[in-house]
Amino acid sequence: MNNTHSSLIHLEQGLNQVVVGQSSLIKQLIVALLAGGHIILEGVPGTGKTLLVKVLAQLIKADFRRIQLTPDVLPSDITGTNIFDLNSRDFTLKKGPVFTEVLLADEINRTPPKTQAALLEAMEEMQVTLDGESLPLPELFWVIATQNPLEFEGTYPLPEAQLDRFLFKLAVDYPEPAAEKQMLLNRQAGFAARRGDINRLQPVTTVSEILQARQAVKEIDVDEKIIDYLLALVKNSRQHPELALGASPRAAGAWLQTSQAAAWLAGRKFVTPDDVKAVASPLLRHRLILKPEAMLDGLQMDAVIASVINQVPVPR
């Protein structure tokens, strides 16, 4: 565990050096990478969402592709298609950008449901079916989708059943003043968020080590008291007076898996209640639904999640 764990710590440090002021977000991003779950990054333009993903792909030496999703993007633009070759008189497969290790789906809520579904099928099945033939995706295959929380005109919000397929929803906030100053100093020193500058970054780990780390995460010990605590939290989310929809069984399984990933990243071989609580907000904020009256009262989802956690006694 030591060498692989050290590589992941270096990955966290490398990301923090380039994308300053987002240390909590970066830790959650790596937890999701270790758990093997896809992510929604939500934030206003200019907060470094695309830069973060590009730098991460470079630091783990992964194949990276980006799709700019717009209303006219078709499912075949993502998955690929068979093209008839006049010379060979046969069909040739032209693979789409989905055949990669790290895929950035920019502004996923700007593309129609049919195109969204093509991407989500690949996320769920880890394969793409073209003309009846199933084609496997790379073992790492990791989707990071971005969306803008402020613009609603011309968008196609993901329905709850599809949102549930994303492991985490991470909110990208503005950096603190000191961090924003450091960003400007970095720019003044010559670093720009261009592909050339990112390509000069030296990888600190590999895809192979990430896959090894995922196996190690599965071996992290979970005491039965922790499982009972997690199930009590799930039950409380389903009975909470402010919520119309609580955590699903899929969410419960993901909660356990990400708690193990958080424990592994912290250098422990067992899960603690703090690990369970640490991943609660990014895991639940896109899965739970507030009651209409709670929305009218202006309640924030993260505050309700904190209430769900505070109402359940922590096991010793």
C-alpha positions in Angstrom: 0.0 0.0 0.0 2.9 2.4 0.8 4.3 3.1 -2.7 0.8 3.4 -4.3 -0.4 5.5 -1.4 2.6 7.8 -1.6 1.8 8.3 -5.4 -1.7 9.3 -4.6 -0.5 11.8 -2.0 1.8 13.3 -4.6 -1.1 13.5 -7.0 -3.1 15.5 -4.4 -0.1 17.8 -3.8 0.5 18.3 -7.5 -3.1 19.2 -8.1 -3.0 21.7 -5.2 0.1 23.4 -6.6 -1.5 24.1 -10.0 -5.2 24.5 -9.0 -4.8 26.6 -5.9 -7.5 27.2 -3.3 -9.5 24.1 -4.0 -7.9 21.6 -1.5 -11.2 20.2 -0.2 -12.5 19.7 -3.7 -9.3 18.0 -4.9 -9.4 15.5 -2.0 -13.0 14.6 -2.8 -12.0 14.3 -6.5 -9.3 11.8 -5.6 -11.7 9.9 -3.3 -14.0 9.5 -6.3 -11.2 8.4 -8.5 -10.2 5.7 -6.0 -13.8 4.6 -5.7 -14.2 4.4 -9.4 -17.2 6.7 -9.6 -18.1 9.4 -12.1 -18.4 13.0 -11.1 -20.5 16.1 -11.8 -18.5 19.4 -11.3 -20.8 22.3 -10.8 -19.5 25.8 -10.8 -19.7 29.2 -12.6 -17.5 29.8 -15.6 -13.8 30.6 -14.9 -13.4 28.6 -11.6 -10.9 26.1 -13.1 -13.1 23.1 -13.7 -11.6 22.2 -17.1 -8.1 23.0 -15.9 -8.5 20.7 -12.9 -9.5 17.7 -15.1 -6.7 18.4 -17.7 -4.1 18.6 -15.0 -5.3 15.4 -13.2 -5.2 13.5 -16.5 -1.7 14.7 -17.1 -0.5 13.8 -13.6 -1.8 10.2 -13.8 -0.6 9.8 -17.4 -4.0 8.9 -18.7 -5.5 9.2 -22.1 -7.7 12.3 -22.0 -10.6 13.5 -24.3 -13.0 16.3 -24.1 -16.5 16.7 -25.5 -18.1 20.2 -25.7 -21.8 19.3 -25.4 -24.2 21.5 -27.3 -27.9 21.0 -28.4 -26.8 19.7 -31.8 -24.4 17.0 -30.5 -25.7 13.5 -31.6 -25.2 10.2 -29.7 -22.9 9.0 -32.5 -20.7 12.1 -31.9 -19.9 10.5 -28.5 -19.9 6.8 -29.2 -18.7 6.7 -32.8 -20.2 5.1 -35.9 -19.5 2.6 -38.7 -18.5 4.4 -41.9 -18.6 2.8 -45.4 -15.2 2.8 -47.1 -15.6 3.1 -50.9 -12.1 1.7 -51.4 -12.4 -1.5 -49.3 -16.2 -1.7 -50.0 -16.7 -2.4 -46.3 -17.7 -0.6 -43.1 -15.0 0.7 -40.8 -15.5 1.6 -37.2 -14.7 5.2 -36.3 -14.6 5.3 -32.5 -15.9 8.3 -30.7 -14.3 10.3 -27.9 -16.0 8.0 -25.3 -13.2 5.5 -25.9 -10.7 7.0 -23.5 -9.6 6.8 -19.9 -10.5 10.3 -18.6 -13.5 11.9 -20.4 -14.5 15.5 -19.7 -18.1 16.1 -20.7 -18.4 19.8 -20.8 -21.8 21.3 -20.0 -23.7 18.0 -19.9 -27.0 19.8 -19.3 -26.8 21.6 -22.7 -27.2 18.5 -24.7 -30.6 16.7 -25.3 -31.7 13.6 -23.3 -31.0 11.2 -26.1 -27.3 12.3 -26.2 -27.1 12.3 -22.4 -28.4 8.7 -22.4 -25.7 7.5 -24.8 -23.1 8.8 -22.4 -24.8 7.5 -19.3 -25.2 4.0 -20.8 -21.4 3.9 -21.3 -20.9 5.0 -17.7 -23.2 2.3 -16.4 -22.2 -0.7 -18.6 -18.5 0.2 -19.2 -19.2 -0.6 -22.9 -20.6 0.8 -26.1 -22.9 -1.1 -28.4 -22.6 -0.1 -32.1 -24.7 -2.0 -34.7 -25.2 -4.9 -32.3 -21.6 -5.2 -31.4 -20.5 -4.6 -27.8 -17.2 -2.8 -27.5 -15.5 -2.6 -24.0 -14.2 0.7 -22.7 -10.8 1.2 -21.0 -10.6 -0.3 -17.5 -10.1 3.2 -15.9 -12.9 4.9 -17.9 -13.8 7.9 -15.8 -16.3 10.6 -16.7 -16.2 14.1 -15.3 -19.2 16.1 -16.4 -19.5 19.9 -15.8 -22.4 22.2 -15.6 -23.2 25.8 -14.8 -25.6 26.3 -11.9 -26.8 29.7 -13.0 -27.9 29.3 -16.6 -31.2 27.4 -17.2 -32.3 28.7 -20.6 -31.6 26.2 -23.4 -30.6 23.4 -20.9 -31.8 19.8 -20.4 -31.4 19.0 -16.7 -30.5 15.4 -15.9 -33.4 13.5 -14.4 -33.0 12.0 -10.9 -32.5 8.4 -12.1 -29.6 9.5 -14.3 -28.1 11.8 -11.6 -28.0 8.8 -9.3 -25.4 7.2 -11.6 -22.9 9.9 -10.7 -21.0 9.1 -7.6 -20.3 12.7 -6.5 -21.5 16.1 -7.3 -18.8 18.6 -6.4 -19.4 22.3 -6.0 -16.6 24.5 -7.3 -16.6 27.7 -5.3 -14.6 30.8 -5.7 -11.1 30.6 -4.1 -10.2 32.5 -1.0 -8.5 35.9 -1.6 -5.0 34.5 -0.7 -5.4 31.6 -3.1 -6.7 33.9 -5.8 -3.6 36.1 -5.3 -1.4 33.0 -5.7 -3.2 32.1 -9.0 -2.3 35.6 -10.3 1.3 35.2 -9.1 1.5 31.8 -10.9 0.2 33.4 -14.1 2.7 36.3 -13.7 5.5 33.7 -13.3 4.5 32.3 -16.7 2.1 29.4 -16.1 -1.0 29.6 -18.3 -3.9 27.1 -18.5 -2.8 26.1 -22.1 -2.2 22.6 -23.2 1.5 23.2 -23.8 2.0 24.3 -20.2 0.0 21.4 -18.8 2.0 18.9 -21.0 5.2 20.0 -19.3 3.9 18.8 -15.9 5.6 15.5 -14.9 3.2 12.6 -14.1 3.4 11.5 -10.4 1.5 8.2 -10.8 0.1 5.9 -13.5 -3.2 4.4 -14.5 -1.9 1.0 -13.4 -1.2 2.4 -9.9 -4.7 3.9 -9.7 -6.2 0.5 -10.6 -4.0 -1.1 -7.9 -5.2 1.5 -5.4 -8.8 0.7 -6.2 -8.2 -2.9 -5.3 -6.6 -1.9 -2.0 -9.6 0.3 -1.2 -11.9 -2.7 -1.5 -9.8 -4.4 1.3 -10.3 -1.6 3.8 -12.0 -3.1 6.9 -15.5 -1.9 7.8 -16.8 -2.8 11.2 -20.4 -3.9 11.5 -21.1 -0.9 13.8 -20.0 1.4 10.9 -22.4 -0.4 8.5 -25.2 -0.1 11.0 -24.4 3.6 11.4 -24.4 4.2 7.6 -27.7 2.4 7.3 -29.2 4.5 10.1 -28.1 7.6 8.1 -29.7 6.3 5.0 -33.0 5.5 6.8 -33.0 8.9 8.4 -32.7 10.5 4.9 -35.8 8.7 3.8 -37.7 9.8 6.9 -36.4 13.4 7.1 -39.3 15.9 7.3 -37.6 18.3 4.8 -36.9 15.6 2.1 -39.3 14.2 -0.5 -36.7 11.6 -1.6 -34.0 10.0 0.5 -30.9 8.0 -0.4 -31.4 4.9 -2.6 -29.8 1.5 -2.1 -27.3 2.4 -4.8 -26.4 5.5 -2.8 -25.9 3.3 0.3 -23.5 1.1 -1.5 -21.6 4.1 -3.0 -21.5 5.6 0.5 -19.7 2.6 1.9 -17.3 2.4 -1.0 -16.3 6.1 -0.8 -15.9 5.9 3.0 -13.4 3.1 2.3 -11.6 5.3 -0.3 -11.5 8.2 2.2 -10.0 5.9 4.9 -7.4 4.5 2.5 -6.4 8.0 1.4 -6.0 9.0 5.0 -3.6 6.1 5.5 -5.8 3.9 7.6 -6.9 0.3 7.1 -10.3 0.7 8.6 -13.3 3.1 8.2 -14.3 5.5 11.0 -17.5 7.5 11.4 -15.6 10.6 10.3 -14.9 9.0 6.9 -18.6 8.3 6.5 -19.5 11.9 7.3 -16.7 13.4 5.1 -18.2 12.0 1.9 -21.9 12.6 2.8 -22.4 16.0 1.1 -20.8 15.3 -2.4 -22.5 11.8 -2.4 -26.0 12.9 -1.4 -26.5 16.5 -2.7 -27.6 15.4 -6.2 -29.6 12.3 -5.0 -31.9 13.8 -2.3 -34.9 15.9 -3.2 -36.2 18.7 -1.0 -40.0 19.0 -0.4 -41.5 22.0 -2.2 -42.2 23.8 1.1 -38.5 23.4 2.1 -37.5 24.9 -1.2 -39.8 27.9 -0.6 -38.2 28.3 2.8 -34.9 28.7 1.0 -33.3 25.6 2.7 -29.9 24.6 1.2 -29.3 20.9 0.5 -26.0 20.8 2.3 -27.7 22.1 5.5 -30.3 19.4 5.3 -27.6 16.7 4.8 -25.9 18.1 7.9 -29.2 17.8 9.8 -29.6 14.1 8.6 -26.1 13.3 10.0 -26.5 15.2 13.2 -29.7 13.4 14.1 -28.0 10.0 14.2 -25.8 9.0 17.2 -22.2 8.3 16.2 -21.0 4.8 17.2 -18.0 4.4 19.5 
